[in-house]
Amino acid sequence: MGAAVGEPVARVRERLDRAARLLERAAAVAPPTLDDDAALRAEAERLRPRVEALVGRDYGPLPRVRFRRGLGARLGGPWSQYLTLGHPRTRLVVMTVLAGSRGALPTILAHELAHRFSFDESLTTLRGLEVSARLAEEGDPMHAHAAPRELARLALGAAMADALEAGPEVAAEVDAFLGERSREPALARTRAQWTRLVGRLERDRGVDCVTRVYAAIPCSGLEEARRAGRDEAGPLPHPRFPLDSAQALAVAVYTALDALGGRRRARTPIEATARLWEAAGPGG
C-alpha cells in the first residue's frame, strides 16, 4: 500500500475508531427524550443562556420551536431547520420527527438555535456540539447521550468524505464499519448518506455539500485545533462542493453571506467537545 493511500486509510480508521467509542458511550446512557412541542420549547429556553454564553452575545427572543408536521414532516425527512425572514417574529425552528433522530434532538436543537448568530452550518455544528458537550459534562442525561452520538456522526461523515476521495480500497473501511452496525437505529441516517456518497462515486461526482459542511469541515477544524493545542476551532476554511442540488446552492449562498459579513472568521470554543473527542481516542 503506497503512502498516498496509506495516509487516508489511517485517518479514516482513526475517525471510525473514535466514532465506535463515542457510540458506545452514547448507548450507555438511557436518556429522557423530547417528545412534543412543549418539551422542545422548554429545552430551547434552557439552552438559550448556554448559547449566549458560548457566543458572547444576547440572544433576544427565542424563535418558535416545534416539530415538523403534515406535509412538511414527509418532505423534510431527517432535516431540522432554522428559518427566518430577518425579523424576530419570523424566526422558526422546525425539528425532524424521524424516530432514529429522537435521541440526538437535544444537540440538534442546540445547533439550530446557534443559527441565530450565523447561517454557516460548519460553525453552528461546532457551536451546538460544544453547548451540548458542556451539559453532558455536568451530568445532563439527554446531552450525555446526544453529544457523543452527534460527535460520532461528525467523525463518520468526515471519514466518509476521506474514503470517497481516496477510492474503493479506503471505502471498504467504511463499508465494514457500517456493515457491523447494520441494526443500530442511530446510524440509519449515516447509512443512507453513505449509500448516496457511493452512488456519487460511481457517477464520478465529488463529496456533496451535506457531508462537507456538516462533517468534514467541522471535524477537520476540531482536529486541527487539538493538534495545535488550542481550545478554539477556526476560522474555518470556505467550503468547496459541487453546486448540483437546490440545497447545495442554498448552502453556497448563505455561506457567502456569512463570509461577507465577517461571521466566518469567528473562532469557536471547543473545550468540552475536545475532552469528549480525546476520551474516545486510543488513550482515552
C-alpha positions as CSV (number, residue, x, y, z in Angstrom):
1,M,0.0,0.0,0.0
2,G,1.6,3.3,-1.1
3,A,1.9,6.4,1.0
4,A,-0.8,8.2,-1.0
5,V,-3.3,5.5,0.0
6,G,-1.9,4.8,3.5
7,E,-2.4,8.3,4.9
8,P,-6.2,8.4,4.1
9,V,-6.6,4.9,5.4
10,A,-5.0,5.8,8.7
11,R,-7.1,8.9,9.0
12,V,-10.3,7.0,8.2
13,R,-9.5,4.3,10.6
14,E,-8.8,6.7,13.4
15,R,-12.1,8.5,12.9
16,L,-14.0,5.3,12.7
17,D,-12.4,4.1,15.9
18,R,-13.4,7.3,17.7
19,A,-16.9,7.0,16.3
20,A,-17.2,3.5,17.6
21,R,-16.2,4.6,21.1
22,L,-18.5,7.6,21.0
23,L,-21.4,5.4,20.0
24,E,-20.7,3.1,22.9
25,R,-20.6,6.0,25.3
26,A,-23.9,7.3,24.0
27,A,-25.5,3.8,24.2
28,A,-24.5,3.5,27.9
29,V,-27.0,6.3,28.7
30,A,-30.7,5.8,28.6
31,P,-32.0,9.4,28.5
32,P,-35.4,11.0,28.6
33,T,-36.5,12.3,25.2
34,L,-38.1,15.4,23.8
35,D,-41.5,14.1,22.6
36,D,-43.7,17.1,22.0
37,D,-43.6,20.8,21.1
38,A,-43.8,21.8,24.8
39,A,-40.7,19.8,25.6
40,L,-38.8,21.3,22.7
41,R,-39.7,24.8,23.8
42,A,-38.7,24.1,27.4
43,E,-35.3,22.7,26.2
44,A,-34.9,25.8,24.0
45,E,-35.4,28.1,27.0
46,R,-32.8,26.1,28.9
47,L,-30.3,26.2,26.0
48,R,-30.7,29.9,25.3
49,P,-28.3,31.2,28.1
50,R,-25.8,28.4,27.1
51,V,-25.7,29.6,23.5
52,E,-25.4,33.2,24.7
53,A,-22.5,32.3,26.9
54,L,-20.7,30.5,24.1
55,V,-21.1,33.2,21.5
56,G,-20.9,36.1,23.9
57,R,-23.9,37.9,22.6
58,D,-27.5,38.4,23.8
59,Y,-29.9,36.0,22.1
60,G,-33.0,38.1,22.2
61,P,-36.4,36.5,21.8
62,L,-36.4,32.8,21.1
63,P,-37.7,31.5,17.8
64,R,-40.9,29.5,17.8
65,V,-39.8,25.9,18.2
66,R,-41.9,22.9,17.1
67,F,-41.8,19.5,15.4
68,R,-42.4,19.3,11.7
69,R,-46.0,18.4,10.9
70,G,-48.0,17.1,8.0
71,L,-46.5,17.5,4.5
72,G,-43.5,19.3,6.0
73,A,-42.7,16.2,8.0
74,R,-42.9,14.0,5.0
75,L,-40.8,16.3,2.8
76,G,-38.3,17.3,5.5
77,G,-37.5,13.8,6.4
78,P,-34.4,13.8,8.6
79,W,-33.8,17.5,8.5
80,S,-34.3,20.1,11.2
81,Q,-34.2,23.8,10.2
82,Y,-33.8,27.4,11.4
83,L,-36.0,29.6,9.3
84,T,-36.3,33.4,9.3
85,L,-37.1,36.4,7.0
86,G,-34.8,38.5,9.1
87,H,-37.4,39.9,11.6
88,P,-37.6,38.4,15.2
89,R,-41.3,37.5,14.7
90,T,-40.4,35.3,11.7
91,R,-37.9,33.1,13.4
92,L,-38.9,29.5,13.5
93,V,-37.1,26.2,14.3
94,V,-38.7,23.0,13.0
95,M,-37.4,19.7,14.2
96,T,-37.4,16.4,12.5
97,V,-39.9,13.7,13.6
98,L,-37.6,10.9,12.3
99,A,-37.6,8.2,15.0
100,G,-34.0,7.4,14.6
101,S,-33.0,11.0,15.4
102,R,-35.1,11.3,18.6
103,G,-32.2,10.7,20.9
104,A,-30.0,13.3,19.1
105,L,-32.5,16.1,19.3
106,P,-31.0,18.0,22.3
107,T,-27.7,18.5,20.4
108,I,-29.5,19.2,17.1
109,L,-31.7,21.8,18.8
110,A,-28.6,23.5,20.2
111,H,-27.2,23.6,16.6
112,E,-30.4,25.1,15.2
113,L,-30.6,27.7,18.0
114,A,-27.0,28.7,17.2
115,H,-28.1,29.8,13.8
116,R,-29.3,33.0,15.5
117,F,-25.7,34.1,15.2
118,S,-24.6,32.5,11.9
119,F,-26.1,30.8,8.9
120,D,-22.9,28.7,8.4
121,E,-23.6,25.0,9.0
122,S,-20.0,24.1,10.0
123,L,-19.7,26.9,12.5
124,T,-23.1,26.1,14.1
125,T,-22.3,22.4,14.1
126,L,-19.3,23.1,16.4
127,R,-21.3,25.6,18.5
128,G,-24.2,23.2,19.0
129,L,-21.8,20.3,19.9
130,E,-19.9,22.5,22.4
131,V,-23.1,23.6,24.2
132,S,-24.3,20.0,24.3
133,A,-20.9,18.6,25.4
134,R,-20.8,21.1,28.3
135,L,-24.2,20.0,29.5
136,A,-23.1,16.4,29.2
137,E,-20.1,17.0,31.4
138,E,-22.5,18.4,34.0
139,G,-24.4,15.1,34.1
140,D,-27.4,16.0,32.0
141,P,-28.6,12.6,30.7
142,M,-30.2,13.9,27.5
143,H,-27.0,15.6,26.4
144,A,-24.8,12.8,27.8
145,H,-26.4,10.6,25.2
146,A,-26.9,13.1,22.4
147,A,-23.5,14.8,22.4
148,P,-21.3,11.7,21.8
149,R,-23.8,10.4,19.4
150,E,-23.7,13.6,17.2
151,L,-19.9,13.8,17.6
152,A,-19.7,10.2,16.3
153,R,-21.8,11.2,13.3
154,L,-19.4,14.1,12.7
155,A,-16.4,11.7,12.7
156,L,-18.2,9.2,10.5
157,G,-19.1,11.9,8.0
158,A,-15.5,13.1,7.8
159,A,-14.3,9.5,7.4
160,M,-16.8,9.0,4.6
161,A,-15.5,12.2,2.8
162,D,-11.9,10.9,3.0
163,A,-12.9,7.5,1.8
164,L,-14.9,8.8,-1.1
165,E,-11.9,10.8,-2.3
166,A,-9.4,8.1,-1.7
167,G,-11.2,5.4,-3.7
168,P,-12.6,1.9,-3.3
169,E,-9.8,0.4,-1.1
170,V,-10.5,3.0,1.6
171,A,-14.2,3.0,1.1
172,A,-14.1,-0.7,2.2
173,E,-13.2,0.5,5.7
174,V,-16.5,2.4,5.9
175,D,-18.5,-0.4,4.4
176,A,-17.1,-2.8,7.1
177,F,-17.8,-0.4,9.9
178,L,-21.4,0.2,8.9
179,G,-21.9,-3.4,8.0
180,E,-21.0,-4.5,11.5
181,R,-23.6,-2.0,12.9
182,S,-26.4,-2.6,10.3
183,R,-29.1,-2.7,13.0
184,E,-28.2,0.4,15.0
185,P,-31.0,2.9,14.7
186,A,-28.7,5.8,15.5
187,L,-26.8,5.1,12.2
188,A,-29.8,4.9,9.9
189,R,-29.2,8.4,8.6
190,T,-25.5,7.8,8.2
191,R,-26.0,4.5,6.3
192,A,-28.4,6.4,3.9
193,Q,-25.8,9.1,3.5
194,W,-23.1,6.6,2.7
195,T,-25.3,4.9,0.1
196,R,-25.7,8.3,-1.6
197,L,-22.0,9.0,-1.5
198,V,-21.1,5.7,-3.0
199,G,-23.6,6.5,-5.8
200,R,-21.8,9.8,-6.4
201,L,-18.5,8.0,-6.6
202,E,-19.9,5.7,-9.3
203,R,-21.0,8.7,-11.2
204,D,-17.6,10.5,-10.8
205,R,-19.1,13.2,-8.6
206,G,-17.4,14.7,-5.6
207,V,-18.2,14.9,-2.0
208,D,-21.6,16.6,-1.6
209,C,-22.3,19.8,0.4
210,V,-24.0,18.0,3.3
211,T,-21.0,15.8,4.0
212,R,-18.6,18.7,3.5
213,V,-20.3,21.3,5.7
214,Y,-21.9,19.2,8.4
215,A,-19.0,16.8,9.0
216,A,-15.7,17.1,7.0
217,I,-15.0,20.8,7.7
218,P,-16.0,20.9,11.4
219,C,-14.2,17.6,12.1
220,S,-11.0,18.9,10.5
221,G,-11.4,22.2,12.4
222,L,-11.6,20.2,15.7
223,E,-8.7,18.0,14.8
224,E,-6.5,20.9,13.7
225,A,-7.3,22.8,17.0
226,R,-6.3,19.8,19.0
227,R,-3.0,19.3,17.2
228,A,-2.2,22.9,17.8
229,G,-3.2,22.7,21.4
230,R,-5.9,25.4,21.0
231,D,-9.2,25.5,22.9
232,E,-10.9,27.2,19.9
233,A,-11.5,26.0,16.4
234,G,-11.4,28.2,13.3
235,P,-11.5,30.3,11.4
236,L,-12.9,27.5,9.2
237,P,-12.0,27.3,5.5
238,H,-14.6,28.3,3.0
239,P,-16.4,25.1,1.8
240,R,-16.0,23.8,-1.7
241,F,-18.6,21.4,-3.1
242,P,-20.5,20.7,-6.4
243,L,-23.5,23.0,-7.0
244,D,-25.6,20.0,-8.0
245,S,-28.8,20.5,-6.0
246,A,-31.1,23.2,-4.6
247,Q,-29.7,22.5,-1.1
248,A,-26.1,22.9,-2.3
249,L,-27.0,26.3,-4.0
250,A,-28.7,27.5,-0.8
251,V,-25.7,26.5,1.3
252,A,-23.4,28.3,-1.0
253,V,-25.5,31.5,-0.9
254,Y,-25.9,31.8,2.8
255,T,-22.3,30.7,3.5
256,A,-21.2,33.5,1.2
257,L,-23.4,35.9,3.1
258,D,-21.7,34.9,6.4
259,A,-18.3,35.4,4.7
260,L,-19.2,38.9,3.5
261,G,-20.5,39.7,7.0
262,G,-17.3,38.5,8.6
263,R,-19.1,35.9,10.7
264,R,-17.0,33.0,9.2
265,R,-13.8,34.5,10.8
266,A,-15.2,33.6,14.3
267,R,-13.4,31.1,16.4
268,T,-15.5,28.6,18.4
269,P,-14.7,27.4,21.9
270,I,-14.4,23.6,21.9
271,E,-13.1,22.7,25.4
272,A,-15.8,20.3,26.3
273,T,-16.1,18.9,22.7
274,A,-12.3,18.3,22.7
275,R,-12.4,16.5,26.0
276,L,-15.2,14.2,24.7
277,W,-13.2,13.7,21.5
278,E,-10.0,12.8,23.4
279,A,-11.8,10.5,25.7
280,A,-12.8,8.5,22.7
281,G,-9.2,8.3,21.4
282,P,-6.7,5.5,21.7
283,G,-5.6,6.6,25.1
284,G,-9.0,7.7,26.4
